[in-house]
Amino acid sequence: MNPYVLMILLSSLGLGTTLTFASSHWLLAWMGLEINTLAIIPLMAQQHHPRAVEATTKYFLTQATAAAMILFAATTNAWIMGEWDINSLSHPLASTLVIAALSLKIGLAPVHFWLPEVLQGLDLLTGLILSTWQKLAPFALIIQVAPTIDPHLLMSMGLLSTLVGGWGGLNQTQLRKILAYSSIAHMGWMIIILQFSPQLTLLALGMYIFMTATAFLSFKMSMATKINTLSTAWAKTPTLMATTALALLSLGGLPPLTGFMPKWLILQEMSKQGLPLTATIMALAALLSLYFYLRLCYAMALTISPVTMNSMMPWRTSNSQSTLTLALTTTVALGLLPITPAILALTT
């Protein structure tokens, strides 16, 4: 892709998210979401591969549906209540429609079906943008409208997302689909605690972004898209595979890695709110996700050559990719647990 065109598209991505962040009017927020969607569409389809075009079409139709629902909900609220302000979403129909539309935008269960299929058709860098940056603007709106949403609805969607994300990833062999189901599960953790502690939701979102960036960049560095490819990568880059395995365990929420922090704090907060049964179900759902992360770790670190492989050995070509971003995200994804009190002090 032409570097000038790429610069315009990436700038538009930043502009769309910033516009949604800064807006207090529903039309302006909708405009930011649309700029975001239209900027990422050419990035998704740049390979000109039928699978990428199919994923782009699915993504466009899904996002267009969600945007139309947001516009309809905002118009309904303005028609009945006379308010266009985001924080004044007081009509039950409008608030339910908005949370359904925003859930569709971020891939929250039960409207998650598009996310694994779309992510599977993209290259790893575009998939990284879709899994991290594209969730920021909808989450900003979700946090603003959360006080007007029925708490039982949020809790049901959060529980369902963690269970779907856990069960859905168990039988997958494609790394991008596994990361898609991981995203669905993490979205559930963020949504379920939103009504009690928005600061914990933001903390979980930030940690998720760093851990997911580490996973995507590591797979990009080792040129892996399937579990079979991972099983031959240890001999080429043992250090990278070791840090990738730790990053995946961090995504699963194992101590003493960073990923344990948001899960621990969320379970603690839910117990304080008198929801021990819900916290127990969430913890058990986290074990489902941990199982498929352990499958990846087993394939990377515990299958040592010589062993029967179903995939051809890739050439040991030199990799010219920059490792600075990967090093920074890996450090954050693995080592922030000891400074949890300091992070909590900054967020409260």
Summary of the structure (lengths in Angstrom):
residues: 348
radius of gyration: 20.2
end to end distance: 43.2
largest distance: 70.2
contacts: 1215
relative contact order: 0.09
helix: 75%
strand: 1%
